[in-house]
Amino acid sequence: MTNRKIDEQMILQKINGVDKNLQFKMSTEANNTINYLDTLIHRDSNATTIGIYRKQTETDTVIHLASNHPVEHEISAFLYYINRLATLPITESSKQKEWKTVLAIARNNGYPVSMTHGLKTKQTARKNENKIKHNNNKKQ
């Protein structure tokens, strides 16, 4: 075993010894890819690319549109998906694939595609407004 592996194991033992109810594990890279939170990071000799990661156990279930919840709660997952899509530095093909996934989740949970497109348009407009405000503040 290398010194690095021993160091990693010692760190994990210390962290996991803090509270018996919390158990951490070390993520390892496989095929030049590692998952970190909800991102998929792939490394090759020329560049590093970032994509969206979903666990195999992901069910793509959100609060159904017909449920008796406030609309803010019903659309919150989509606002998160759209914001993640807009802010992560992922490739254009990954963005298109993720958008298709978001639309599929919407359809499967009773949301009209037009509503999802409207949320994306509003989110994009809000982001552009903030960019303009930020640039104006910089100029002053």
Summary of the structure (lengths in Angstrom):
residues: 140
radius of gyration: 20.0
end to end distance: 57.7
largest distance: 57.7
contacts: 294
relative contact order: 0.09
helix: 54%
strand: 11%
